[in-house]
Amino acid sequence: MFSPSGAEAEAGEMAIEPYLEGVDEVGRYDSHGHVQTIDPQNSLSQSTLLKYGLTNRLSIYSLPDFAWGFGKDGATSGIKAGDLPIELQYRVLDADKPRFIPAVTGFLGVGIPTGDYDRLSRTQDGVGSGAWLLRFGFVAQSEVKPEPRYPLRIRLWAVGRQPFATVPVSGTSVYDTPAGFAGRARVGFSGNAGTSLELGLTQRWVLALDIYRVWADGTDIRGRVADGAVPYVSSEGASGTWNVGPAAEYNWSATQGAILGVIVPFDGHNTTRSITPDLAVNMVF
């Protein structure tokens, strides 16, 4: 459900995978990893993975995302577009099963800050970061057959997100700044890494499991509030979660299928604890 996939196998191959995802906030991890009760702000989002093979090794990838939030404090003012990632993915190594060599793909791209993040009329409308990001990482994938009837695919991945510069912030924002604020946010490095297992039960049914960690360095805010004599300074500590994502996949053809699962955090600090059910349909043309 969460792990990235490698570059497309052939030039001209197109992968399209629409996702429908819910986020149910059930608490918040404090700095010591204890779960605290909160007033939840939940969301429903729709994103579509788009990947096209430019050559037999090089693909271009994007993931447009749209979300609607709701909760005790109200709903967003409408459906909101999030930040937009665009990456080039290059397969640097082909799989060689007899020699136990995995297929390895490297990622390099940018995150475009298209989502609303400041000058918010309501805090629920904040769905972006405002930061231009350098996106990079890799995924290694191999197939083994510990039992001939049940092939097992293993993925290992790690990705990073590094902001290019500080972010200008005005008024109410996703960084908890108040109305009348003017200043800048220094967003820290973030990323995720983990492993994914996919066990083929039949030609149509697959069981999958993701185990991974998401982390983010802290964010520092500097500026002033209108008519304020004292500078506004705020610092948010590093955060992270460990997550597990069991899922089941059904393929009704060699190029089309669907996957249903749920992502559950089992440890974390300085971040919300959210249960995230996911449904996706994958198609290759």
N, C-alpha and C positions, 0 to 999 in steps of 0.2 A: 504493500500500500504506500509506503513512504520512500523506499530505496530508489535511487536513480537507475536508469537503464543505460546501456552503451549506445554507441553510434549505430545507425541503421546499416544493414548488411550490404545493401546495393544502392548504387546511384539511381535516383528517381523514385525510391521507396518512400512512402509517406505514412507516418503513424499519427493517428488521432485518438485521444483518450479523454473523453469528458468525465469530470469528477463532480459528484455532489457530496458535500461535506457539512456535517453539523458540528458545532462546538458547544458543549454543555459544561460551563464552569461549575465545579463542585467544591471549590475551596482555593486556598492560596498557600503555597509553601513559604514559610518564613526563612530567615537566614540560617536557621539551625535544621531545616528540613522538616519542621513540624507543620501539619496542615491546619490552617486557620479558617474559620467560617467567614464567608463574604456574601454580599448581595450580588448574585450572578448577573453577568451581562453576556448573553449567549448570541450565537450567530449561525447563519446558514449561508454557505458560499458555493459558487459554481465556478470551476476552473476547467480549462481544456488544454491538455498537453498536445503540442504540435511539434512534430519532428520530421524533417525532410532530408533525405540523403543527397548531398551535393555530389559526392563521389562514392566509391565503394568503401571509403574509410571516414570521410568527413561529412558530418550532419550539422544542420542548424536547428536550434531548439528554442521554443518559447512557451510560456504558460500564462495566458491572460486569465485574470481572476476577478470575480465580482461577488460582493457580499452584502448581506442585509443583517443588521444587528438588532437585538431586542432584549429587554430585561426590565428590572424594577424601575430603572431610571428612564425608561422609554425606548423608542426604536430610532434607528437611523432615519434621516429625512428622505431616504429612497435607497435604491440599489447603488452601491458604491464600487467603483473600479479600484483595485489595488495597484501596487507597484508592479512593473512589467519586467520580467527577466528575459534576456536574449543571450544565447550561448552558441559557440561553436564547439562541437564534440568530435574529437579525432581518435580513432582506434589505433593506438600505437603498437599493439601486439595482438595477433590472432591467436585463438585458442588452438592448442595442440594436445588433444586428450591423451594419446599414448604416452606423452612425456609429462603429463600433469601440468601443462602451462596454461594459465587462464587467459581469456581475452581481456585486454586492458584498454580503457578509454579515458582520455584526459579532457577536462572541461575548461573553457576560458570564455568569459563574457562580461556583460554589464547588467546591473539592475537599474532600471529607469524609474525615477520617483514620480509616477503618475497618480498615486493615491493621495487623497486629501489628508493633511497632517496638521496644519495650523490654520489660524483665522476661522476656527470652527464655531458655528452657531450653537452646536451641541456636541459634547464630547464623544457621543456615540458615532459621529460621522468620521472620526479619525481612523483611517484604514491603511495609511501609508507611513513612510519614515521620513520622507523629504530628502533622503540621502542617495546620491549616485554611488553605486557599489561596483567594485571589482569582484567578479564571481569566478572561482576556480576550484578544481578538485579532480578526483578520479574515481572510477569504479572498476573493480576486477571481478570477473565472472567465470565460473567453471562448472562443468557438469560431471557428476560422478554417479556410479551405479553400485552402491553397497549391496543392493539386492537387484538382480537384473530386471525384474518387473516394475521396479519403482525408482525411476531416475530422480536424482537430487541435484538441484541447481543451487549453487552457493555464490552469494555476492558479498564483497567487502567494499566499502566506500568511505570517502571523507571529502567534505567540501567546506570552503571558507568564503566569507563575505567581508571585504575590507572597504570601508567608505573612502572615497577620494578626498573629501574635504569636510569641514564643519558645515552644519545646516543652519540657514537663517530661519528664525522662528519669530512669529508675531501672534500675539493674543493667545487665546485658548488653543491648546495643541495636545497631541498624543504624548507629549513629554510633561504633562500635568502643569503647564504654565498657566497663569491666570489671565483674564482679560486685561488688556493694556500692556502686556509684556512685549518687549522688543529685545532680541539678543540672538545668541547662537547656541546650537547643541553640538557637542563633540560625541558622535556615536561610535561605540567601540566595535572591535572585531567580533564576528559571530560565525557560527558554523554548525555542522552536525556530522556524525560519523557512526557507522554501525555495520551490522551484518544482516543478510536476508537469506532465508532458506525456503526453497520451493520444492515440494515433494509431489511427484506425479502419481496419482492413484490409478487413473485410467488415461486414455487418450483425451478425455474431455474434462476430468476433474483434477484439480490441483489444490493442495493445502499449502499455505504460505505463512511465514512468520518473520516479522522485522523486529530486531532488538537494536536500539540506537540511543545516542545521547545528543541533545541539542544544547548549545551554550551560547552565551553572549557576554561580552565584557560590558562594563558599566557605561553609562551616558552622563556626561557633565554638561550642565546648563549654566550659561553666564549671560547676564543682561540687566535690564531695569524695567520696573513697572512704571507706567505713566505717573508723573508727579512724585515718584519715589526718590528720596534722598539716598537710601541705602541700596547698593547693588543687589540684584537677585541672583543667588547662587544655589544650585542644587546638584546633587551627585547621586546617581543610582548605582548600586553595587552590581557585581557580576551575578548572572543567573544561569540556571541550567536545569534540565530534567533528563532522567532516564525513562525510556518508553518501550512498551512492547505492543506489537500490532499483529494479532492473529487474523487470518483471512481465508476465504475459500474462493476459488476461481472455477468458472465453468466456461469451456470453449465449445461453441456449437459448430465451428469450422476451424480450418487451419489458420485463418487470418482474423477471426472475430471471437470475442468472448467478453465476460463480465466478471468483476471481482467485488466481493462484499466483505468488509471487515471493520474493526474498531481499534483505535489507538488509545492506549491507557498508560498514563505515567505511573511509575512505581517508586520514584524517588526524585527529589529536586530541592531547589532553594531559590528564594527571591523571585518567584513567578507563580502565575495561576496554575491550578491543577484542573485540567479539562479532559473530559471524555469526548473522543472524536470519532463518531461513526462515519464510514466512507463507503460510497458506491461508485464504481467506475465501469465504463464500457470501453474496451480496447479494440481498435480496428487498424489493420495494415493494408495499404493499397499499393 
